[in-house]
Amino acid sequence: MESEIKKKQSTLTTTQNEAKDDKSKKAEVDALKTEVANLKSQYKTVLRERKNLIGTNFYNRFNKGFNKTHNQEENENIAHSEFLFKKLRF
């Protein structure tokens, strides 16, 4: 999504530079501006949702405790969570 925003931003910049000389491209510049704004708002929304999900999983892990199980993958996740809790000093 970030690369898509960067591509649109670069096309917007080049179109704005061309529009300084050619006044007929003003509508195209406005359309690109709205596209970039929509992409940025979508990106912010997705990022906020992901951070919320990570925080929720982190909180659930804290409430669940750090009891080791027989599942190796889950034990690795528990070890990472323990490290982060110690690092963040919860």
C-alpha angles and dihedrals in degrees: 000000000000091000090050090053091048092051092050091045092052092048089048091053094049091046091050090052090050091046091060088069098031116047093192092075094066093101090051090051091051091050091050091049091055091047092052091047091051092048092050092050091049090049092051091049093050092046092050091050092049093049090049091051092049091049092049092050090047092051092047090052090051092051092045092054132223100282112150119232136192091263110097096202092051090048089056091051090049091050091051091049091050090051092050093048091051092045093049091042099230 
